[in-house]
Amino acid sequence: QVQLVESGGGLVQTGGSLRLSCRVFGGFFRLRTMGWYRQAPGQQRELIAQISGGGNPTYVESVKGRFTVSRDNDQNIVYLQMNFLTPEDTAIYYCNAVQNSWPWGQGTQVTVSS
């Protein structure tokens, strides 16, 4: 069974940075397009960034220029570097394969104070 383990969240002030990690255990990771998702209180989970197996990233407009997604195919890890954080970025952050997703992990909480 594939397991996704997200880490790196925390409490930061507006303008701060965090680096999230997501490790994939048991799945064939190398060729999968991986996504970072977030779910704010009372809202649906949304895909905010993704990276292809070859390392090509795409972002939603709200995080473009502030967030950077990367991956280490040898370690089965996908990262999300988040800079210039705002309170609107407060959410639980998850990773998963963009297509044919695996069971969701617990996510990692990011809280940005004003």
C-alpha positions as CSV (number, residue, x, y, z in Angstrom):
1,Q,0.0,0.0,0.0
2,V,1.3,3.4,-1.0
3,Q,1.8,5.9,1.9
4,L,2.2,9.6,1.5
5,V,3.9,11.5,4.4
6,E,3.9,15.3,4.3
7,S,6.0,17.4,6.6
8,G,7.4,20.8,7.1
9,G,4.4,22.9,8.0
10,G,4.2,25.3,10.9
11,L,3.3,28.8,12.0
12,V,4.9,31.7,10.3
13,Q,4.4,35.4,10.0
14,T,3.3,37.1,6.8
15,G,6.2,37.3,4.4
16,G,7.8,34.2,5.9
17,S,8.9,31.0,4.2
18,L,8.4,27.3,4.6
19,R,9.6,24.3,2.8
20,L,7.2,21.3,2.7
21,S,8.3,17.8,1.9
22,C,6.3,14.8,0.8
23,R,7.7,11.3,0.8
24,V,6.1,8.5,-1.1
25,F,6.5,5.0,0.2
26,G,5.6,2.0,-1.9
27,G,4.6,3.7,-5.1
28,F,6.1,4.0,-8.5
29,F,7.1,7.6,-8.2
30,R,9.5,8.4,-10.9
31,L,7.1,8.8,-13.9
32,R,4.1,10.2,-12.0
33,T,3.1,13.8,-12.2
34,M,2.9,14.9,-8.5
35,G,0.8,17.6,-7.2
36,W,0.6,19.8,-4.1
37,Y,-2.9,20.5,-2.9
38,R,-4.2,22.6,-0.1
39,Q,-7.5,22.7,1.8
40,A,-8.4,25.8,3.7
41,P,-11.1,25.7,6.5
42,G,-14.5,25.3,4.9
43,Q,-13.2,25.1,1.4
44,Q,-12.5,22.2,-1.1
45,R,-9.1,20.8,-1.6
46,E,-7.4,22.5,-4.6
47,L,-4.4,21.7,-6.7
48,I,-1.9,24.5,-6.5
49,A,1.3,23.2,-8.0
50,Q,2.4,20.1,-9.9
51,I,5.5,18.7,-11.4
52,S,5.9,16.1,-14.1
53,G,8.1,13.1,-13.8
54,G,10.6,15.0,-15.9
55,G,10.6,18.0,-13.6
56,N,8.3,20.5,-15.5
57,P,6.3,22.6,-13.0
58,T,3.0,24.4,-13.3
59,Y,1.3,26.6,-10.8
60,V,-2.0,28.2,-10.2
61,E,-2.0,32.0,-10.5
62,S,-2.3,32.6,-6.7
63,V,1.0,31.0,-5.9
64,K,3.0,31.7,-9.1
65,G,6.2,33.5,-8.4
66,R,6.1,32.6,-4.7
67,F,6.0,28.8,-4.6
68,T,8.4,26.4,-6.2
69,V,7.8,22.7,-6.6
70,S,10.7,20.3,-7.1
71,R,11.3,16.6,-6.8
72,D,14.0,14.0,-6.0
73,N,13.2,10.9,-8.0
74,D,15.9,8.9,-6.2
75,Q,14.4,9.6,-2.8
76,N,10.8,9.6,-3.8
77,I,10.3,13.1,-2.4
78,V,8.5,16.1,-3.7
79,Y,9.1,19.5,-2.2
80,L,7.2,22.8,-2.1
81,Q,9.2,25.9,-1.3
82,M,6.8,28.6,-0.2
83,N,8.0,32.2,0.0
84,F,6.2,35.5,0.8
85,L,3.5,33.7,2.6
86,T,0.2,35.5,3.4
87,P,-2.7,34.6,5.7
88,E,-4.6,33.4,2.6
89,D,-2.1,30.6,2.3
90,T,-3.2,29.1,5.6
91,A,-4.4,25.6,4.9
92,I,-3.6,21.9,5.3
93,Y,-1.2,21.0,2.5
94,Y,-1.2,17.6,0.8
95,C,0.6,15.9,-2.0
96,N,-0.6,13.2,-4.3
97,A,-0.3,11.9,-7.8
98,V,-2.3,14.2,-10.1
99,Q,-3.9,11.2,-11.9
100,N,-4.9,7.9,-10.4
101,S,-4.2,9.3,-7.0
102,W,-3.1,7.3,-4.1
103,P,-4.7,7.2,-0.6
104,W,-4.3,10.7,0.9
105,G,-1.8,11.3,3.7
106,Q,-2.5,13.4,6.8
107,G,-1.2,16.5,5.3
108,T,0.8,19.2,7.0
109,Q,-0.7,22.4,8.6
110,V,0.5,25.7,7.4
111,T,-0.7,28.8,9.4
112,V,0.3,32.3,8.4
113,S,-0.3,35.0,10.9
114,S,-0.9,38.6,10.0
